């Protein structure tokens, strides 16, 4: 669909030595994604883009084609008013509800204070502040306007306050920050320029989300291009659990006496 003669000849060349990439591109064209190849004016550009597409295809659990098909279905259902949760019955999970100042609150707080020295802190920071009109990592946004204290500074100061509360000299509680390709540079810059906001460098761990999934440009699930590559968006906060395990942080922290985690984000 929408394949001009020049692109067709380049694809034929690709089919002989990289059939997997050829088949992937053919499937994308079949899904109405011909706009992705408008800038592929020469064989080198096409092959470079094909390599990128193959990487993205591997990063998507169901592949790019499966991702596009599912996106089209969900967009169609949304347009037609189909409720994806139809038939599901909401339930209230069991748990604790605390009222500040009560005897029960003070009793449980006392138990919590005894284990503060065994807590590791996790901050999920893979998203940009685009919805807030801010094009950088959200952890750089101010928490309030009086002092301009950023989220990352506020978080670091909270950890230092917990360490002080412990009253044990040399107590250093770890902080793990989850970043994405979008926020990695901003996060490192903030930490470097502000000397980790008073935390020691070896206290701070960084884990990075994968490339995520392709951004959609419209209700027809057209993929978005920028600078010759697909625009990718990171997964949600749920990535943090697998990353903590994959990067060996949970094992390391456990050996260091960390038994609990406090996970926060924006």
Buried (B, 14 or more C-beta within 10 A) or exposed (E): EEBEEEBEEBBEEBBEEBEEBBEBBBBBBEBBBBEBBEEBEEEEBBBBBBEBBBEBBEBBEEBBBEBBBEBBEBBEEEEEEEEEEEEEEEEEEEEEEEEEEEEEEEEEEEEEEEEBBEBBBBBBBBBBBEEEEEEBBBBBBEBEEEEEBBBBBBBBBBBBEBBEEBEEEEEEBBBBBBBBBBBBEBBBEBBEEBEBBEBEEEBBBBBBBBBBBBBBEEEBBBBBBEEEBBBBBBBEBEBBEEBBEEBEBBEBBEEEEBEEBBBEBB
